[in-house]
Amino acid sequence: MKRDFHSRLKYATSTLGAAMAGLMICAGSAQAQQSSLPSTTLSAGIHLIQVEVARNQETRSQGLMGRKSMAQGAGMLFLFDESAAHCMWMKNTLIPLSVAFLDERGQILNIADMQPLDETTHCATRPARYALEMNQGWFKKRGIAAGASIQGLERLSPAAR
C-alpha cells in the first residue's frame, strides 16, 4: 500500500511537472512572439525611443495586447498602408498608454491617453500614417505635444509603408 501511494505521488508529481513545463513553454512562445517584431530607434528631439514596428494588419491588430509592462523609452509604432483618420483602442491591453498620431512627415497631429481594457476609440484628428504608443504620460513628461516631430521614420523601408 505504501509503495502504491508513492507510485501515485511520483506519477502526480511528474505529471504536474510536465504540465508546468508545458505552460512555461507556451508562455515563453507568447513572449517570443510578442517581441519578434522588427524594431528601430526613433527620436523626439533629444529623447530616444526604441520601438517595435507593427507593419501589417496582423501585427497592428495584436499591438500590445496581453503585455503586463513596457520598458521606459520603449514603444510600438504602427505603420498604416495609407494616411487616414485611423483609430486605436485598448481591447485586451493591460497597460495604460498614450498614443501619438503622426502624419507622413512624422509630425504629431494629436496625442490621446488610453486606459487599460477600454474599448473607447481614440482617433487621429487629421489623416495619419503612423501611430506611436508609449507608456501613458511619456509625451507629457517630456513636453512633447502636437506639432512636434518624430525623427527616424525615413529609415523604415518603403515596402513597410
N, C-alpha and C positions, 0 to 999 in steps of 0.2 A: 504494500500500500504506500509506504514511504517512497519507494522507487517510482511508482506511478505518479505521485504528486510532483516529485522532482522532474520527471519527464515532461509532465504537462507545463510546469513552471518554465522549464528550459524552452519548450516549444513556444509558449506565450511570449517569453522574453525575446526570442529570436524573431518571431512574427512582428512584434511591436517594433523591434529594431529595424527590420526590413521596411516596415511601413513608414517609420520616421525618416529613414534614408531616402525613401521614395518621395516623401514630402519635401525634403531638403533639396533633392534634385529638381523637382518641379519648381520650387521657389527660386532656385538658382537659375533655372532656364528662363523663368519670367523676368528675373532681374537682368539676365544677359540679354534677353530680347528687348527690354526697355532701353538698355544702354548700347544697343548695337547700331543705333542711328549714327550717321556721319556727324562730325562736329567741326566747328570752326571757332575762331575768336573774332568777335566784333568789338567795337568801342563806341562809347558815348562820351566824347571829349576825352578826359584822362582816365575814364573808367573802362576797364577791360571786362568783357562778358564772354564767358565760354558757353556756347550754345550747341545743343543738339539740333539737327536740321530735319524737320518733317517735310519731305518733298512731294509725297504723293497722297492720294485720297486715304489709303490705309493708315499711313503713319500720322497724317493730320487727324484722322478720326480717333486714333488711340491717344495721341498727345501725351499728357502727363497723368492720365488715369491710373489709379491704383498706387501711385507713389506716395510714400509717407513723409518724404522730405526732399529738399533740393538744396544743394550747397549754395552759400552766398556767392554772388557773382556768376552763378550758372543760370541758364535759362533754356527755353525752347523757342526756336524760330520756325514759324510756319510759312512756307513758300506757297503762294497760290498760283494757279495756272494763268489767272488774269486779274487785272485790277477790278475790284467791285466793292460794294458795301458789305464785306464779309463780317460774320458774327461769330462769337465764341460763347461757350457755356461751360459749366463745371460738372457735368454729369460724371459720376464716379471719380471725381478728382478730390483728393483728400486734403490738399494744402491750399491755403489762401494765396491767390495770385493777383498780380497786376498785369494787364495786357496793354501793350502799346501797338496801335495800328500804324503802319508805315506806308508811305507812297513808294513809287518805283525808285525814287532817288534816295530813300532811306529817311526822309523827313517824317517825324512823328506827327500824325494827324490828331490823335486823341489817345488818352490813357484811361482805362477803367479798372477799378478794383473789383475782384470777383471772390465770392465766398465759397468755401468747400461744399460740394454736393448740391449746389444751387443750379437749377436748370434755367434761370433767367438768362436771356441772351444779351450780350454786350456787343455792340456793332460799331464799325468804323463810321465816322461822320462824313467821310468822302471816300471815293474809291481807293482801296488799299491793295497793295501787292504782297505785303508781309504782315504778320502779327508776331510780336515778341512777348512771350510770357516770362515773367520774373517773379521772385518771391514778393508777396504783397508789400508795398511801401518802398521797394527798391528805387524806383524812379524818383519819388517824392523826397526820400532821404538825401538824394544827390542833387536835388534842384533841377531835375530833368523833366521837361514839360513839352506840351505841344509846340511844334516849331523847331525843336532840337533835332539834330541829325544823328543817325546811327551809321558809323563807318564800317567798311569791310564787306558790305553786301556785294560789291563788284567782284569779289573773289569767287563767288559762287558761280558754278558753271551755268551757261545759258540753258543747257538741257534741263537743269533743275527748275528753271523758271516756268 
